[in-house]
Amino acid sequence: MTQQARVRRIRPEVPLGTDPASIRIRVEAMEKLLERSISLPGMKSGVGLDAIIGLVPVVGDIVAAGLGLYLVWEARNLGLSKLQLTRMAANVGFDTLVGAVPIAGDLFDFLFRSNSRNLRIIRRHLDKHHPETGIIEG
């Protein structure tokens, strides 16, 4: 088995297109990575990279903010309104500011999931303006 085949088996291909369906898949994958990619015993929902790297003082919060702003950038590419983009940026900013507080900020990162909030904003836009991108589950 080639290296590329092994990587595809571990990580399914994420589409690189600029169409709304590809963007939906990318932002959902990024939100899952940042907010609930690691399951911990005793927790109903998982913990993501955002909370983990937020444990590293200053640098971790800056990196987490940058990753969160990726969702805002994708939302801008989808044509969300300035109000929606401002709300999304405010979610990331609030998460970053409070997350920068030692100890209390780290606990806050486990509770306030700015990327999940931003994904809801993007999904509402996609469901209204691009309903064909919806994924039927079950």
Z-matrix of the N, CA and C atoms (Angstrom, degrees):
N
C 1 1.447
C 2 1.538 1 108.12
N 3 1.315 2 116.37 1 133.01
C 4 1.466 3 120.24 2 -179.11
C 5 1.526 4 110.81 3 -75.52
N 6 1.326 5 115.61 4 163.56
C 7 1.473 6 121.46 5 179.48
C 8 1.531 7 110.07 6 -60.26
N 9 1.328 8 116.95 7 -43.25
C 10 1.464 9 120.85 8 -179.26
C 11 1.524 10 110.86 9 -63.17
N 12 1.304 11 118.41 10 -38.74
C 13 1.459 12 121.86 11 178.54
C 14 1.522 13 111.03 12 -65.50
N 15 1.345 14 116.86 13 -39.13
C 16 1.466 15 120.33 14 177.32
C 17 1.520 16 111.55 15 -64.87
N 18 1.329 17 116.57 16 -42.14
C 19 1.461 18 120.54 17 179.81
C 20 1.528 19 110.10 18 -63.99
N 21 1.323 20 118.46 19 -42.90
C 22 1.468 21 121.40 20 179.36
C 23 1.518 22 112.01 21 -64.68
N 24 1.340 23 117.08 22 -31.65
C 25 1.454 24 120.16 23 178.20
C 26 1.527 25 110.54 24 -69.15
N 27 1.326 26 116.47 25 -37.25
C 28 1.459 27 121.28 26 -179.73
C 29 1.517 28 110.50 27 -77.69
N 30 1.331 29 117.08 28 -44.99
C 31 1.465 30 122.28 29 -175.75
C 32 1.523 31 108.45 30 -124.16
N 33 1.337 32 116.53 31 110.09
C 34 1.457 33 118.35 32 178.34
C 35 1.531 34 110.17 33 -61.23
N 36 1.301 35 115.51 34 152.59
C 37 1.463 36 121.28 35 -177.04
C 38 1.527 37 110.78 36 -65.97
N 39 1.328 38 115.31 37 130.21
C 40 1.459 39 121.90 38 176.08
C 41 1.519 40 106.40 39 -98.31
N 42 1.337 41 117.72 40 125.42
C 43 1.466 42 119.99 41 -176.38
C 44 1.525 43 111.92 42 -65.78
N 45 1.330 44 115.96 43 144.88
C 46 1.448 45 121.69 44 -177.95
C 47 1.533 46 112.65 45 -104.24
N 48 1.321 47 117.59 46 3.53
C 49 1.454 48 121.28 47 -176.35
C 50 1.521 49 113.81 48 -67.79
N 51 1.324 50 115.41 49 167.35
C 52 1.464 51 121.09 50 179.11
C 53 1.526 52 111.96 51 -100.99
N 54 1.316 53 117.25 52 4.76
C 55 1.458 54 120.68 53 177.99
C 56 1.530 55 109.69 54 -74.55
N 57 1.334 56 117.46 55 154.27
C 58 1.472 57 120.77 56 -177.15
C 59 1.521 58 114.45 57 -56.39
N 60 1.325 59 118.40 58 -35.51
C 61 1.468 60 120.53 59 -179.55
C 62 1.531 61 110.88 60 -65.18
N 63 1.330 62 117.19 61 -41.99
C 64 1.467 63 120.90 62 178.26
C 65 1.523 64 110.86 63 -65.80
N 66 1.327 65 115.80 64 -40.66
C 67 1.464 66 119.96 65 179.89
C 68 1.521 67 109.91 66 -65.05
N 69 1.337 68 117.55 67 -40.54
C 70 1.468 69 120.68 68 178.11
C 71 1.530 70 110.37 69 -58.24
N 72 1.316 71 116.75 70 -46.15
C 73 1.460 72 120.36 71 -178.90
C 74 1.533 73 110.43 72 -62.90
N 75 1.335 74 117.15 73 -42.63
C 76 1.467 75 120.61 74 -179.80
C 77 1.522 76 112.60 75 -64.93
N 78 1.338 77 117.73 76 -45.76
C 79 1.466 78 118.92 77 -177.33
C 80 1.531 79 110.75 78 -69.71
N 81 1.336 80 117.49 79 -34.44
C 82 1.464 81 119.50 80 176.59
C 83 1.526 82 110.76 81 -66.75
N 84 1.330 83 116.90 82 -38.85
C 85 1.469 84 120.45 83 178.05
C 86 1.531 85 110.47 84 -66.94
N 87 1.329 86 117.51 85 -40.70
C 88 1.458 87 120.97 86 179.70
C 89 1.526 88 110.86 87 -66.72
N 90 1.328 89 117.14 88 -41.66
C 91 1.468 90 120.34 89 178.31
C 92 1.513 91 110.39 90 -62.12
N 93 1.336 92 117.12 91 -42.80
C 94 1.461 93 119.96 92 179.26
C 95 1.523 94 110.63 93 -63.10
N 96 1.317 95 117.56 94 -42.37
C 97 1.459 96 121.58 95 178.56
C 98 1.527 97 110.89 96 -62.34
N 99 1.327 98 117.16 97 -42.87
C 100 1.462 99 120.93 98 -175.03
C 101 1.521 100 113.58 99 -79.57
N 102 1.327 101 118.64 100 -28.27
C 103 1.465 102 120.02 101 -171.12
C 104 1.525 103 115.91 102 -115.04
N 105 1.331 104 119.47 103 -26.58
C 106 1.469 105 117.77 104 -173.54
C 107 1.520 106 113.21 105 -153.06
N 108 1.313 107 117.02 106 39.06
C 109 1.467 108 119.52 107 -177.02
C 110 1.526 109 113.83 108 -84.24
N 111 1.328 110 117.43 109 -20.14
C 112 1.463 111 121.15 110 -178.20
C 113 1.522 112 108.42 111 -117.53
N 114 1.319 113 117.06 112 124.11
C 115 1.461 114 118.81 113 178.86
C 116 1.526 115 109.02 114 -94.80
N 117 1.314 116 114.24 115 134.48
C 118 1.455 117 120.89 116 178.50
C 119 1.519 118 109.76 117 -113.12
N 120 1.325 119 118.66 118 141.64
C 121 1.456 120 120.52 119 178.97
C 122 1.534 121 110.46 120 -60.97
N 123 1.311 122 115.83 121 136.09
C 124 1.452 123 120.97 122 177.64
C 125 1.515 124 114.32 123 88.52
N 126 1.334 125 117.79 124 -5.71
C 127 1.461 126 120.72 125 178.24
C 128 1.518 127 108.79 126 -107.89
N 129 1.341 128 115.47 127 133.61
C 130 1.459 129 119.95 128 -178.73
C 131 1.533 130 110.96 129 -66.23
N 132 1.318 131 116.52 130 -46.85
C 133 1.456 132 119.40 131 176.48
C 134 1.525 133 108.56 132 -111.80
N 135 1.295 134 115.90 133 156.62
C 136 1.447 135 120.46 134 -175.30
C 137 1.513 136 113.93 135 -74.48
N 138 1.304 137 113.92 136 -178.93
C 139 1.454 138 122.97 137 177.43
C 140 1.513 139 106.65 138 -114.89
N 141 1.309 140 116.36 139 145.32
C 142 1.445 141 119.15 140 -177.57
C 143 1.507 142 113.68 141 -115.92
N 144 1.301 143 113.80 142 -177.92
C 145 1.446 144 121.90 143 -179.39
C 146 1.520 145 112.13 144 -61.13
N 147 1.327 146 117.59 145 -32.47
C 148 1.463 147 121.74 146 179.92
C 149 1.527 148 110.70 147 -57.42
N 150 1.309 149 117.71 148 -48.62
C 151 1.465 150 121.36 149 -179.37
C 152 1.525 151 111.63 150 -71.01
N 153 1.318 152 116.87 151 -35.68
C 154 1.465 153 120.48 152 -177.92
C 155 1.526 154 111.24 153 -69.12
N 156 1.331 155 116.86 154 -50.60
C 157 1.464 156 118.02 155 -178.40
C 158 1.526 157 111.33 156 -74.25
N 159 1.334 158 116.94 157 -18.22
C 160 1.457 159 120.27 158 175.03
C 161 1.518 160 112.67 159 -67.61
N 162 1.328 161 117.32 160 -15.78
C 163 1.465 162 120.72 161 176.73
C 164 1.525 163 112.38 162 -70.18
N 165 1.334 164 116.57 163 -22.35
C 166 1.465 165 120.80 164 176.99
C 167 1.535 166 107.46 165 -80.52
N 168 1.328 167 117.78 166 119.63
C 169 1.467 168 119.87 167 -176.41
C 170 1.528 169 113.01 168 -58.48
N 171 1.285 170 116.68 169 140.22
C 172 1.462 171 128.80 170 175.57
C 173 1.528 172 112.78 171 59.39
N 174 1.321 173 118.62 172 -65.25
C 175 1.461 174 122.04 173 -175.85
C 176 1.527 175 110.88 174 -61.38
N 177 1.322 176 117.50 175 -43.00
C 178 1.454 177 121.23 176 179.88
C 179 1.519 178 111.84 177 -62.11
N 180 1.324 179 116.59 178 -40.38
C 181 1.467 180 119.94 179 179.23
C 182 1.527 181 111.41 180 -67.88
N 183 1.314 182 116.94 181 -36.91
C 184 1.468 183 120.40 182 178.60
C 185 1.526 184 110.42 183 -67.54
N 186 1.315 185 116.90 184 -42.90
C 187 1.472 186 120.96 185 178.59
C 188 1.529 187 109.97 186 -64.65
N 189 1.321 188 117.25 187 -43.58
C 190 1.471 189 120.82 188 179.08
C 191 1.526 190 110.64 189 -62.34
N 192 1.330 191 117.18 190 -38.84
C 193 1.466 192 120.50 191 177.36
C 194 1.524 193 110.79 192 -64.65
N 195 1.315 194 116.44 193 -41.83
C 196 1.463 195 120.14 194 178.09
C 197 1.515 196 112.22 195 -61.45
N 198 1.329 197 116.64 196 -42.39
C 199 1.465 198 120.50 197 177.94
C 200 1.525 199 110.88 198 -66.48
N 201 1.339 200 116.97 199 -37.80
C 202 1.459 201 120.55 200 177.14
C 203 1.519 202 112.06 201 -66.53
N 204 1.325 203 116.89 202 -35.05
C 205 1.461 204 120.57 203 179.21
C 206 1.524 205 112.33 204 -69.73
N 207 1.335 206 116.45 205 -18.49
C 208 1.468 207 119.45 206 174.28
C 209 1.532 208 110.34 207 -59.32
N 210 1.329 209 117.07 208 -39.89
C 211 1.468 210 120.08 209 178.09
C 212 1.521 211 110.72 210 -64.00
N 213 1.324 212 117.17 211 -37.71
C 214 1.467 213 121.03 212 178.12
C 215 1.525 214 109.76 213 -65.48
N 216 1.313 215 116.96 214 -40.17
C 217 1.456 216 121.48 215 178.44
C 218 1.538 217 111.16 216 -63.19
N 219 1.327 218 115.94 217 -44.15
C 220 1.469 219 119.35 218 177.64
C 221 1.531 220 110.49 219 -64.09
N 222 1.336 221 116.72 220 -37.29
C 223 1.462 222 120.36 221 178.04
C 224 1.525 223 110.53 222 -64.08
N 225 1.320 224 116.86 223 -38.89
C 226 1.466 225 120.28 224 176.83
C 227 1.513 226 110.36 225 -62.27
N 228 1.330 227 116.94 226 -40.07
C 229 1.464 228 120.79 227 178.20
C 230 1.526 229 111.85 228 -65.08
N 231 1.332 230 117.31 229 -27.13
C 232 1.457 231 121.54 230 177.90
C 233 1.522 232 112.23 231 -79.32
N 234 1.318 233 117.18 232 -15.67
C 235 1.466 234 120.49 233 179.03
C 236 1.510 235 114.09 234 92.25
N 237 1.321 236 118.46 235 25.94
C 238 1.465 237 120.15 236 176.30
C 239 1.523 238 109.11 237 -64.64
N 240 1.317 239 116.46 238 154.33
C 241 1.465 240 121.46 239 -177.18
C 242 1.525 241 110.56 240 -68.82
N 243 1.331 242 115.23 241 162.92
C 244 1.468 243 120.17 242 179.06
C 245 1.521 244 110.76 243 -62.56
N 246 1.326 245 117.20 244 -34.26
C 247 1.470 246 120.75 245 178.00
C 248 1.529 247 110.49 246 -63.78
N 249 1.323 248 116.80 247 -45.17
C 250 1.466 249 120.40 248 179.01
C 251 1.528 250 111.15 249 -64.45
N 252 1.332 251 116.70 250 -41.89
C 253 1.467 252 120.49 251 178.81
C 254 1.524 253 110.80 252 -65.20
N 255 1.338 254 116.48 253 -37.46
C 256 1.460 255 120.36 254 177.80
C 257 1.519 256 110.71 255 -65.16
N 258 1.338 257 117.28 256 -42.89
C 259 1.467 258 120.85 257 177.13
C 260 1.522 259 110.88 258 -60.50
N 261 1.325 260 116.41 259 -42.42
C 262 1.458 261 120.27 260 -179.57
C 263 1.526 262 110.79 261 -65.63
N 264 1.334 263 117.11 262 -44.07
C 265 1.461 264 120.59 263 178.71
C 266 1.528 265 110.30 264 -64.66
N 267 1.331 266 117.05 265 -36.26
C 268 1.465 267 120.46 266 177.85
C 269 1.528 268 110.89 267 -65.74
N 270 1.327 269 117.42 268 -38.43
C 271 1.467 270 120.66 269 176.27
C 272 1.527 271 110.69 270 -59.71
N 273 1.332 272 116.49 271 -46.16
C 274 1.462 273 120.88 272 -180.00
C 275 1.528 274 109.96 273 -66.11
N 276 1.335 275 116.81 274 -43.82
C 277 1.458 276 120.58 275 -179.54
C 278 1.516 277 112.71 276 -62.54
N 279 1.335 278 116.50 277 -44.20
C 280 1.464 279 121.14 278 178.70
C 281 1.522 280 110.68 279 -62.71
N 282 1.325 281 116.43 280 -44.15
C 283 1.465 282 121.49 281 178.26
C 284 1.526 283 110.29 282 -60.56
N 285 1.327 284 116.90 283 -40.81
C 286 1.464 285 121.18 284 -178.86
C 287 1.522 286 111.33 285 -68.96
N 288 1.331 287 116.33 286 -45.57
C 289 1.467 288 119.70 287 -178.08
C 290 1.523 289 112.29 288 -63.73
N 291 1.317 290 115.85 289 -48.95
C 292 1.462 291 118.80 290 -178.98
C 293 1.526 292 110.35 291 -71.63
N 294 1.320 293 117.02 292 -34.87
C 295 1.458 294 120.76 293 178.80
C 296 1.517 295 113.18 294 -66.08
N 297 1.331 296 117.50 295 -20.90
C 298 1.462 297 121.04 296 -179.85
C 299 1.528 298 112.51 297 -75.81
N 300 1.329 299 117.30 298 -14.56
C 301 1.468 300 120.85 299 178.76
C 302 1.530 301 107.94 300 -73.33
N 303 1.320 302 117.77 301 126.47
C 304 1.472 303 119.68 302 -178.41
C 305 1.535 304 112.32 303 -57.70
N 306 1.263 305 117.50 304 142.21
C 307 1.462 306 129.58 305 177.36
C 308 1.532 307 112.36 306 61.13
N 309 1.329 308 118.54 307 -62.81
C 310 1.467 309 120.55 308 -179.76
C 311 1.530 310 110.98 309 -61.09
N 312 1.323 311 116.62 310 -38.09
C 313 1.455 312 120.66 311 178.21
C 314 1.513 313 112.35 312 -66.35
N 315 1.319 314 116.07 313 -35.42
C 316 1.464 315 119.55 314 178.36
C 317 1.523 316 110.87 315 -67.59
N 318 1.327 317 117.07 316 -39.58
C 319 1.467 318 120.24 317 175.23
C 320 1.523 319 110.63 318 -65.40
N 321 1.326 320 116.02 319 -38.49
C 322 1.464 321 121.38 320 178.95
C 323 1.523 322 110.50 321 -61.39
N 324 1.331 323 118.08 322 -37.57
C 325 1.466 324 122.02 323 179.90
C 326 1.527 325 112.12 324 -60.09
N 327 1.326 326 117.03 325 -29.96
C 328 1.458 327 120.14 326 178.65
C 329 1.531 328 111.34 327 -74.47
N 330 1.325 329 117.45 328 -24.42
C 331 1.463 330 121.63 329 -175.08
C 332 1.531 331 113.71 330 -99.22
N 333 1.326 332 117.74 331 -41.68
C 334 1.460 333 121.86 332 -177.26
C 335 1.519 334 108.33 333 -95.94
N 336 1.291 335 116.53 334 109.72
C 337 1.461 336 121.40 335 -176.29
C 338 1.528 337 109.30 336 -105.47
N 339 1.320 338 114.84 337 86.50
C 340 1.465 339 120.40 338 -176.21
C 341 1.526 340 111.88 339 -62.75
N 342 1.310 341 117.52 340 -35.56
C 343 1.459 342 119.96 341 -178.60
C 344 1.525 343 111.52 342 -70.49
N 345 1.322 344 117.83 343 -33.05
C 346 1.467 345 120.82 344 175.35
C 347 1.519 346 110.11 345 -68.14
N 348 1.330 347 116.86 346 -39.76
C 349 1.469 348 120.96 347 176.56
C 350 1.528 349 109.91 348 -62.22
N 351 1.324 350 116.04 349 -43.66
C 352 1.459 351 119.97 350 -179.57
C 353 1.526 352 111.53 351 -67.30
N 354 1.323 353 117.45 352 -35.77
C 355 1.457 354 120.20 353 176.74
C 356 1.525 355 110.69 354 -63.58
N 357 1.332 356 117.23 355 -37.93
C 358 1.476 357 120.08 356 176.93
C 359 1.522 358 111.05 357 -61.54
N 360 1.327 359 117.29 358 -40.05
C 361 1.468 360 120.97 359 178.28
C 362 1.525 361 110.04 360 -63.59
N 363 1.316 362 116.75 361 -44.11
C 364 1.468 363 121.07 362 179.82
C 365 1.529 364 110.28 363 -65.48
N 366 1.326 365 117.25 364 -43.37
C 367 1.474 366 120.39 365 -179.68
C 368 1.525 367 111.43 366 -61.93
N 369 1.344 368 116.71 367 -41.76
C 370 1.469 369 119.12 368 178.05
C 371 1.526 370 110.62 369 -59.29
N 372 1.325 371 116.27 370 -43.17
C 373 1.464 372 120.42 371 178.82
C 374 1.532 373 110.42 372 -63.11
N 375 1.320 374 116.41 373 -47.92
C 376 1.464 375 120.30 374 -178.96
C 377 1.525 376 111.64 375 -63.48
N 378 1.325 377 117.06 376 -41.58
C 379 1.463 378 119.96 377 -179.54
C 380 1.532 379 111.36 378 -64.56
N 381 1.317 380 116.20 379 -32.53
C 382 1.469 381 120.27 380 -179.06
C 383 1.527 382 111.44 381 -81.20
N 384 1.333 383 117.41 382 -45.43
C 385 1.459 384 121.10 383 -172.09
C 386 1.528 385 114.35 384 -99.77
N 387 1.315 386 117.56 385 -20.36
C 388 1.477 387 121.37 386 -179.41
C 389 1.528 388 108.51 387 -139.46
N 390 1.332 389 118.64 388 64.58
C 391 1.478 390 119.84 389 -175.71
C 392 1.520 391 113.85 390 -62.81
N 393 1.318 392 117.38 391 -20.62
C 394 1.464 393 119.77 392 -179.97
C 395 1.525 394 112.65 393 -68.39
N 396 1.348 395 117.41 394 -12.81
C 397 1.474 396 120.12 395 179.94
C 398 1.517 397 112.06 396 -83.87
N 399 1.320 398 118.20 397 -9.12
C 400 1.467 399 121.61 398 -178.06
C 401 1.513 400 111.18 399 -62.38
N 402 1.314 401 114.35 400 144.97
C 403 1.460 402 120.95 401 179.66
C 404 1.517 403 108.38 402 -109.19
N 405 1.308 404 116.67 403 124.66
C 406 1.463 405 121.10 404 179.46
C 407 1.525 406 107.59 405 -87.24
N 408 1.324 407 115.53 406 121.99
C 409 1.460 408 119.88 407 179.47
C 410 1.518 409 109.93 408 -108.85
N 411 1.319 410 115.60 409 155.01
C 412 1.461 411 119.71 410 174.97
C 413 1.431 412 110.81 411 98.35
